[in-house]
Structure formats: C-alpha cells, structure tokens
Amino acid sequence: MAYELYYWPMIQGRGEYIRLALEEAGADYVDVGRKPEGEGGGPGAIAAFLVDAANPRPAYAPPILKDGDVILAQTANILDYLGPRLGLAPEDEAGRAWANSLQLTVSDLVVDAHDAHHPIGSALYYEDQVEEAKRRAPLFLEHRVPKYLGYFAGVIARTEGSPYFIGDALTHPDLSLFQTIAGLRYAFPVAMARIEPDYPALTALHD
C-alpha cells in the first residue's frame, strides 16, 4: 500500500521534510492535502482525519504519516520510521539513532527560526508582532544561527571528505538541512549572504 502523508497543501512547513524523503526515494505515496477534494483530499480530509473517532492513535497535529495500520506524527519521528525503509538511514541501530539525533537538532533550528518571526505566539500573524520580531531576529541571527551551522559543519568535517553527515551516503538529515538552509536564505537573505560563506561545507551539502 502507498504511504499516506497528511499535511496542509498551502505551505511547505514541517511536512516538506517528509515530502523530500519520499520524493528522493521515489516512494509510492499519496499527498492527501494536495489531492482534489472530489477525490477525498484537501484540507478538509486532513481535518476529518484528525478528529476521526475510529483512529486508536490520534495525532495532535500534522504532519501525519499512515502506513497501513501504522499512524505516526511528528516530523523527526516519521523520518526515523521512514529512513531505513527508504534507504535514507544507516542499517545499524547506532547509526539510525545518530541520524535521528541530527534530525532532532535540525528540528530545534527550525523552531528557533519560526520563533524569530513569531516571538509572541503562533496564533498571531507576523504583522501582529513585528516590533517584537525586530528584537528577536537579530539575536537569532547573531547567536543561534552560527551556533547551529557551526555544529553541523563540524559533523560533516568528521566524515573524512564526504559531503554528507553520515559516511558517504545521503540520509534524511542531509535532506532536512538542505530544506532548512533554503528556508533561512528565503527568510533572511541579507544575513545569510553574510553568514553562510563561513560554512562552505553546508553550502556544498545544500547544492
């Protein structure tokens, strides 16, 4: 059976990390949110799935992955499940746990980046918290971004010439860091043009 991905169709967000893994592997999957409503897809199908009383393991929020009777939520958790099935994680248990650790650290960076534009709360639009964001964003760019990027560059430096995080093979945290760098470039183009040259290994990974 095809995997079923439940995530909102109008934004990339956390669901894009899962889409990238599924697409990279050429997996058979259904992107429910992007299916026509007449075919049982769209945002309404996602909302209905969230409140389906017949689901014994309800998820708090998308992204959600359904694989037969298996239903999973949380981006890192889903990628930890998909990684070995899609050939995007090491075969040994220690390697898979290391990939998950990297994925969780990418998730931390994503939360920090999100909060730079929504420092008061996600329930408010950016326009409702512009002044607070103007205070938060410079601190994020000066302190948090170099700390994360320095860490990730250090991990790649330990792989002895490989451009990837783990050995010489592409894994799901590599794809996720690609997406995150693309997002940082989009959200903070001037700052990233200044910061990114200090981390050529990450630019190479992105490219």
ROFI-516915 format. One line per field, with one value per residue: residue in three letters; x, y, z of N, C-alpha, C, O in turn. Coordinates in steps of 0.001 Angstrom, whole numbers, plus 500000, padded with zeros to 6 digits. Example, Ala and Ser with C-alpha at 12.3 -4.5 7.8 and 13.67 -1.06 7.14 Angstrom:
<sites>
res	(ala;ser)
n_x	(513190;512850)
n_y	(494310;497750)
n_z	(507800;507080)
ca_x	(512300;513670)
ca_y	(495500;498940)
ca_z	(507800;507140)
c_x	(513200;512900)
c_y	(496700;500030)
c_z	(507800;507870)
o_x	(514236;513409)
o_y	(496681;501138)
o_z	(508465;508039)
</sites>
This chain:
<sites>
res	(met;ala;tyr;glu;leu;tyr;tyr;trp;pro;met;ile;gln;gly;arg;gly;glu;tyr;ile;arg;leu;ala;leu;glu;glu;ala;gly;ala;asp;tyr;val;asp;val;gly;arg;lys;pro;glu;gly;glu;gly;gly;gly;pro;gly;ala;ile;ala;ala;phe;leu;val;asp;ala;ala;asn;pro;arg;pro;ala;tyr;ala;pro;pro;ile;leu;lys;asp;gly;asp;val;ile;leu;ala;gln;thr;ala;asn;ile;leu;asp;tyr;leu;gly;pro;arg;leu;gly;leu;ala;pro;glu;asp;glu;ala;gly;arg;ala;trp;ala;asn;ser;leu;gln;leu;thr;val;ser;asp;leu;val;val;asp;ala;his;asp;ala;his;his;pro;ile;gly;ser;ala;leu;tyr;tyr;glu;asp;gln;val;glu;glu;ala;lys;arg;arg;ala;pro;leu;phe;leu;glu;his;arg;val;pro;lys;tyr;leu;gly;tyr;phe;ala;gly;val;ile;ala;arg;thr;glu;gly;ser;pro;tyr;phe;ile;gly;asp;ala;leu;thr;his;pro;asp;leu;ser;leu;phe;gln;thr;ile;ala;gly;leu;arg;tyr;ala;phe;pro;val;ala;met;ala;arg;ile;glu;pro;asp;tyr;pro;ala;leu;thr;ala;leu;his;asp)
n_x	(500835;500373;502159;500523;500480;499678;499358;499178;498304;499002;501328;504876;506450;506712;505952;507219;509735;509275;508079;510301;511986;510387;510107;512807;513418;511759;509338;506174;503507;500746;499863;497819;496688;497094;495597;492695;489630;487367;488280;488648;490581;492486;492377;490134;489976;492201;491563;489338;490514;492041;490169;488937;487124;487467;490110;492625;494968;495263;496610;498264;498693;499224;502484;501346;501853;500602;500874;499592;498350;499848;500242;501712;502998;504721;507578;510380;510047;508564;510412;512427;511189;510705;513265;515069;513429;513309;515859;517368;518777;521251;522058;522550;521619;522785;523672;521248;520089;521865;521394;518777;519233;520600;518535;516662;518050;518133;515408;515199;516528;514736;512498;513561;514020;511418;510306;511638;510217;507756;507605;505895;503657;502238;499613;499185;499463;502422;502424;501181;503047;505350;507167;508201;509377;511382;513172;513794;514788;517467;519000;518673;519967;522550;523463;522231;522020;524788;525738;524283;524922;527678;527919;526755;528487;530797;530128;530038;532707;533902;533469;535430;536044;533694;530694;528473;526418;526625;528844;529384;526980;523781;521443;518374;518653;520444;518898;517024;518536;519273;516723;516286;518383;517692;515296;516203;517701;515656;514086;515889;517631;519723;521238;521977;523557;525754;526521;526662;528980;530960;530651;531332;531062;528419;527045;527913;526717;524004;523908)
n_y	(498801;502289;504899;507327;510741;513288;516559;520135;521687;524223;525323;524847;524132;521886;519519;519400;518340;515644;515101;515548;513380;511197;511764;511773;509097;507990;506960;505274;507162;509009;512296;513598;516113;517535;516315;516454;517728;516398;513857;512891;514327;517247;520094;519624;516855;516314;517617;516107;513618;514115;514260;511854;509481;506773;506274;504796;505891;508891;511832;514822;517005;517722;517213;513972;510536;507740;504339;501698;500034;501511;504582;507661;510621;513813;515236;514390;511886;510541;510552;509036;506581;506211;506372;503937;502350;503637;503686;505770;506007;504802;501267;500023;499998;501918;503793;504640;505838;507945;509385;510162;511793;513930;514791;515680;517837;519516;520044;521563;523893;524738;525395;527538;529345;529765;530994;533381;534999;534849;535698;536107;534398;531602;531895;534441;536588;537410;540130;541108;541124;542496;544380;543037;540904;542198;542668;540101;538685;539683;538719;535978;535590;536443;534908;532271;531080;530934;529159;526769;526248;526048;523774;521781;521938;521043;518388;517344;517703;515643;513418;512746;513754;513176;514678;514510;514023;511482;509062;508175;508396;509649;510764;511098;513373;514976;515811;517279;519343;520638;521674;523393;525261;526416;527583;529431;531114;532213;533509;535195;536763;538708;538496;535774;535768;536984;535340;532646;532103;531429;528784;526673;523934;523377;524850;523438;520971;521716;522463)
n_z	(500000;499381;501047;503123;503338;505497;505384;505374;502305;501415;502398;502863;505303;508136;506994;504551;504877;505106;502659;500994;501621;500817;498085;497227;497521;495680;496491;496771;497356;498771;498730;500712;501349;499022;497124;494984;496323;495498;495202;497675;499051;500106;502446;504061;504275;505797;508197;508935;509356;511600;513647;513639;515181;515044;514898;516676;517585;517864;516333;517370;515660;512133;510557;509511;509090;507450;507318;506286;509014;510709;512264;512432;513973;514142;512810;512999;514161;512210;510091;511228;511238;508483;507382;507349;505757;503355;502487;503477;505797;508106;508325;510760;514258;515978;514111;512986;515206;515539;513192;513763;515965;514748;513091;514960;515997;513764;513756;516091;515270;513295;514844;516319;514210;513290;515550;515537;513856;514961;517766;519939;519706;517895;517228;516421;513590;511696;511187;513408;515386;514784;515869;518086;516771;515396;517404;518228;515951;515181;517337;517087;514618;515169;517304;517515;514893;513889;515832;515452;512697;512838;514398;512715;510508;511726;512213;509612;508951;510292;508775;507038;504342;503000;501692;503229;506223;507448;506930;503509;502268;501296;503680;505633;507432;505966;503760;505168;506268;503931;503161;505303;505133;502690;503502;505436;503809;502321;504273;505566;503703;503410;505766;505651;503369;504375;506530;505671;503982;505808;506282;504277;503789;504359;502456;500238;500772;500623;497888)
ca_x	(500000;501098;502143;499634;501003;498677;499920;498480;498844;499333;502627;505855;506454;507339;505627;508106;510862;508847;507933;511628;512463;509569;510435;514170;513422;510818;508367;504765;502785;499642;499899;496366;496303;497200;494622;491445;488615;486450;488894;488883;491754;492331;492434;489011;490301;493154;490817;488492;491381;492486;489104;488304;486993;487854;491567;493012;496173;495085;497756;497967;498669;500079;502365;500995;502105;499858;501447;498724;497802;500777;499966;502765;503059;505991;508479;511551;509573;508196;511629;513115;510478;510872;514670;515556;512542;513550;517287;517870;519313;522178;521415;522722;520799;523511;523660;519898;519901;522660;520631;517640;519763;520824;517227;516068;518764;517570;514087;515417;516831;513502;511684;514189;513779;509997;510036;512202;509153;506544;508140;504846;502895;501842;498222;499194;500192;503679;502111;500705;504158;506514;508154;508865;510215;512562;514109;514181;515521;518918;519615;518684;520976;523893;523882;521746;522353;526183;525943;523767;525675;528994;527783;526540;529725;531727;529748;530483;534169;534329;533186;536660;535967;532337;529902;527254;526506;526910;529541;529386;525646;522747;520456;517292;519047;521035;517795;516372;519371;519090;515478;516415;519226;516864;514351;516927;518024;514419;513605;516918;518578;520900;522042;522566;524635;526895;526891;526856;530334;531805;530353;531289;530612;526953;526654;528149;525655;522784;523992)
ca_y	(500000;503550;505749;508483;511888;514297;517865;521211;521840;525591;525730;523760;523806;520655;518418;519353;517468;514277;515033;515434;511997;510330;512050;511328;507636;507527;506111;505315;507818;509909;513559;513752;517520;518059;515643;517208;517408;515427;512534;512593;515023;518640;520389;519014;515457;516316;517975;514961;512556;514493;514063;510561;508722;505380;506184;504500;506631;510215;512731;516181;517900;517297;516130;512622;509508;506495;503214;500601;500239;502360;506012;508378;512074;514468;515120;513567;510527;509970;510310;507921;505384;506061;506325;502618;501785;504340;503704;507097;505923;503673;499982;499606;500725;503107;504763;505205;506738;509142;510141;510762;512885;515054;515271;516431;519110;520333;520472;522654;525082;525162;526066;528836;530215;530118;531914;534698;535777;534736;535624;536106;533163;531177;532281;535784;536779;538157;541566;541469;541078;542955;545041;542003;540130;543013;542480;538684;538191;539918;537830;534659;535569;536675;533894;530906;530534;530458;528008;525590;525980;525586;522376;520914;521901;520196;516989;516966;517651;514362;512300;512481;514007;513022;515902;514220;513904;510135;508284;508732;508194;510619;510319;512061;514681;515781;516436;518255;520531;521341;522430;524436;526317;527112;528408;530553;532044;532899;534364;536160;536738;539565;537907;534508;536087;537361;534267;531330;531827;530858;527355;526184;522533;523359;525298;522300;519988;522255;522421)
ca_z	(500000;499351;502234;503066;504066;505815;505718;504686;500944;501023;502941;502967;506712;508613;506101;503392;505198;504812;501200;500395;501781;499969;496687;496967;497434;494668;497198;496395;498445;498446;499468;500863;501318;497657;496266;494834;497322;494921;495295;499085;499558;500508;503884;504773;504567;506909;509406;509296;509864;512948;514648;513379;516433;514819;514941;518059;517929;517263;516308;517829;514511;511024;509599;509934;508088;507628;506581;506693;510356;511463;512158;513146;513897;514458;511664;513269;514416;510915;509313;511863;510763;507036;506973;506917;504736;502096;502198;503846;507153;508248;508591;512153;515227;516443;513027;512870;516343;515252;512192;514448;516781;513834;512648;516068;516089;512686;514215;517043;514482;512645;515866;516582;513059;513315;516653;515227;513215;515785;519128;520962;519603;516553;516969;515849;512343;511812;511220;514749;516337;514034;516737;518879;515855;515088;518515;518321;514778;515221;518321;516454;513559;515710;518284;517318;513577;513830;516717;514743;511479;513253;514831;511553;509730;512470;511995;508263;508946;510866;507866;506291;502910;502485;501815;503977;507676;507925;505914;502159;501702;501634;504663;505791;507975;504899;503035;506036;506380;502659;503223;506306;504570;501701;504241;506035;502723;501945;505357;505979;502576;503625;506840;505211;502432;505214;507452;505049;503488;506861;506418;502889;503729;504367;501125;499340;501038;500025;496428)
c_x	(500869;501080;501117;500235;499890;499401;499244;499113;499393;500686;503578;505941;507126;507062;506569;509305;510522;508653;509287;512151;511691;509908;511831;514222;512521;509733;506963;503999;501693;499770;498448;495937;496302;496318;493390;490420;487642;486968;489251;490095;491433;492372;491308;489283;491285;492435;489958;489318;491817;491435;488380;488292;487421;489367;492020;494240;496094;496346;497327;497800;499475;501491;502074;501308;501297;500472;500676;498092;498686;500452;500960;502617;504460;507030;509649;511162;509225;509442;512466;512498;510759;512322;515152;514699;512787;515021;517932;518324;520293;521430;521505;521954;521487;523517;522304;519615;520675;521951;519446;518081;520013;519501;516554;516749;518347;516205;514194;515698;515571;512596;512250;513914;512325;509730;510658;511163;507847;506943;507082;504058;502454;500419;498117;499942;501478;503411;501639;501832;505465;507576;508916;509803;511483;513605;514649;515101;517021;519643;519719;519815;522390;524377;523489;522167;523817;526439;525462;524634;527091;528971;527654;527785;530763;531423;530245;532003;534692;534088;534301;536470;534601;531582;528687;527522;527055;527566;529505;528034;524686;521769;519434;517702;519764;519952;517143;517220;519326;517856;515591;517289;518447;515874;515005;517311;516800;514004;514586;517985;519845;521816;522704;523680;525910;527417;527361;528270;531287;531637;530238;530805;529091;526401;526809;527095;524353;522799;523955)
c_y	(501248;504209;506859;509582;512897;515570;518916;521486;523224;526081;524540;523301;522487;519473;518293;518449;516003;514101;514841;514004;511056;510522;511547;509824;507110;506651;506294;505942;508719;511138;514017;515215;518115;517316;516531;516787;516360;514009;512180;513263;516433;518834;519752;517571;515362;516607;516809;513835;512848;514182;512735;509716;507274;505190;505941;505285;508029;511061;514118;517128;517291;517852;514781;511683;508275;505446;501972;500909;501140;503819;506753;509875;512520;514169;514173;512107;509826;509644;509188;506591;505141;505808;504968;501995;502408;504345;505045;507141;504757;502392;499576;500519;502006;504197;505419;506174;508039;510012;510837;511928;514132;515656;516111;517785;520052;520869;521614;523964;525622;525899;527445;529816;530674;531186;533291;535602;535753;534664;535614;534807;532882;531595;533663;535792;537551;539648;542041;541514;541541;543545;544039;541164;540899;542927;541053;538259;538477;539019;536410;534572;535703;535511;532470;530313;530096;529242;526725;525251;525495;524132;521449;520822;521012;518721;516517;516839;516321;513177;512089;512583;513806;514342;515741;514099;512546;509336;508973;508576;509283;510005;511421;513361;515567;516525;517533;519507;521333;522241;523600;525585;527107;528046;529615;531580;532861;533914;535481;536278;537545;538938;536613;534739;536465;536169;533014;531088;531261;529342;526724;524742;522446;523864;524168;521231;520447;522092;520990)
c_z	(500000;500728;502023;503938;504246;506254;504852;503321;500634;501551;502897;504425;507038;507702;504920;503634;504877;503310;500526;500467;500864;498494;496331;496743;496316;495257;496629;497555;497904;499340;499616;500746;499924;496658;496114;495888;496799;494947;496733;499677;499997;502008;504679;505146;505728;508217;509875;509895;511298;514010;514458;514651;516279;514859;516376;518524;517321;517369;516776;516652;513374;511204;510253;508782;508445;506722;506991;508043;511213;511194;513038;512965;514303;513371;511920;513497;513102;510093;509921;511419;509283;506624;506518;505822;503362;501700;502513;505291;507200;508611;510054;513093;515694;515376;512853;514010;516144;514213;512837;515324;515926;513376;513733;516245;514968;513106;515218;516309;513809;513625;516172;515452;513025;514376;516443;514584;514011;517261;520229;520918;518187;516212;516347;514528;512617;511949;512582;515785;515699;514949;517579;517998;515497;516205;518549;517171;514827;516222;517774;515439;514102;516559;517904;515973;513497;514719;516047;513534;511799;513695;513625;510681;510404;512307;510635;508214;509476;509926;506845;504771;502292;502625;502708;505477;508123;506802;504563;501478;502172;502632;504891;506481;506952;504127;503878;506219;505079;502717;504193;505809;503526;502392;504885;504976;502331;503012;505704;504884;502816;504668;506389;504191;503179;506019;506728;504509;504537;506983;505025;502785;503690;503032;500120;499535;500412;498509;495900)
o_x	(501967;500109;500869;500470;499241;499973;498794;500338;500167;501132;503154;505538;508003;507851;506710;509834;511377;509021;509406;512694;512289;509988;512029;514965;512520;509259;506627;503856;501712;499784;497918;494928;495595;496299;493070;490365;487147;486212;490056;490600;490275;492400;491496;488871;491211;492661;489860;488879;491945;491779;487324;489343;487711;489849;491818;494524;496797;497060;496180;496888;500323;501687;502493;501051;501303;500578;501059;497391;498307;500392;501043;502160;505278;507317;509880;511874;509555;509519;513146;513205;511020;512580;515613;515197;512510;515390;518927;518264;520174;520317;520634;521674;520851;523385;522220;518978;520206;521914;519138;517382;519680;519360;515945;516099;518219;515885;513374;515173;515365;511994;511500;513611;512044;509016;510258;511210;506943;506650;507352;503813;502310;500053;497072;500937;501605;504074;501689;501602;506543;508759;510126;510885;512542;514798;515818;516083;517802;520777;520724;520543;523326;525559;524317;522622;524076;527268;526157;525037;527630;529886;528363;528107;531520;532333;530804;532532;535806;534465;534130;536705;534373;531810;527947;528666;527850;526904;529585;527947;524775;521320;519599;517138;519699;520074;516760;516684;519339;517923;515053;516971;518534;515639;514433;517250;516902;513619;514177;519140;520934;523028;523869;524647;527014;528628;528345;528736;532312;532392;529154;530193;528535;525395;525952;526625;523669;521821;524016)
o_y	(501253;504090;507281;509380;513309;515641;518630;521514;523384;527164;523384;522181;522026;518530;517213;517856;515236;513067;514054;513483;510206;509552;510964;509334;505911;505715;507343;505329;509134;511024;514729;515515;519088;517654;517291;515623;515530;513060;511282;512818;516781;517863;519380;517112;514441;515935;516549;513171;511934;513873;512514;509291;506608;504057;506808;505340;508316;511010;514527;517954;516432;518839;514499;512010;507820;505639;501275;501908;501494;504248;506505;510340;511715;513013;513252;511198;508656;508585;508464;505598;504010;505116;504846;501189;501791;504944;505420;508188;503820;502432;498861;501671;503056;505380;506621;507207;509109;511235;511979;512937;515247;516875;517139;518767;521257;522027;522532;525015;526835;526914;528416;530983;531843;532158;534259;536822;536549;533675;535156;534184;533795;531645;534021;535086;538247;540345;543234;541897;541046;543235;544165;540767;540299;543099;540829;537551;537572;538607;535727;533580;535130;535166;531561;529171;528971;528394;525709;524101;524633;523362;520448;519750;520311;517893;515427;515972;515917;512050;511332;511629;514229;515066;516699;514075;512468;508975;510198;508618;509768;508872;512541;514402;516791;517723;518582;520611;522564;523421;524677;526752;528334;529162;530705;532784;534054;535039;536577;535923;537100;538860;536374;533979;536282;536008;532392;529950;530676;528690;526287;524372;521545;523351;523963;520641;519668;521636;520777)
o_z	(500555;501476;500893;505129;503285;507342;503743;503205;499690;501171;502893;504739;506307;507646;504346;502694;504435;502752;499587;499492;500204;497741;495265;495892;496037;494613;496081;498613;496745;500566;498763;500108;499663;495474;497029;496285;497562;494741;496979;500708;500231;502764;505837;506211;506542;509224;511074;510835;512112;515151;515051;515130;517273;514854;517226;519720;516352;518371;516598;516634;513613;511914;511375;507623;509588;505511;507931;508203;512330;510041;514241;511921;514749;513060;511138;513070;512910;509472;509193;511247;508873;505640;505384;505037;502333;500690;501892;505936;506410;509135;510548;512765;515794;515688;512600;513810;516529;514344;512498;515415;516328;513284;513438;516603;515189;512838;515201;516677;513760;513274;516273;515700;512761;514128;517089;514740;513755;517933;521339;521952;517374;515038;515804;514365;513624;512718;512881;516932;516029;514810;517768;518431;515317;515953;518862;517393;514534;515977;517973;515406;513544;516537;517962;515917;513071;514389;516074;513362;511105;513402;513527;510170;509732;512266;510514;507520;509144;510248;505890;504030;501158;503594;502933;505933;509061;505829;504476;500251;503300;502457;504408;506142;507059;503870;503360;506314;505109;502371;503935;506040;503484;501931;504886;505226;502046;502693;506087;505122;502456;504472;506707;504156;502667;506171;507128;504569;504188;507703;504637;501783;503061;502542;499260;498562;499748;497917;494689)
</sites>
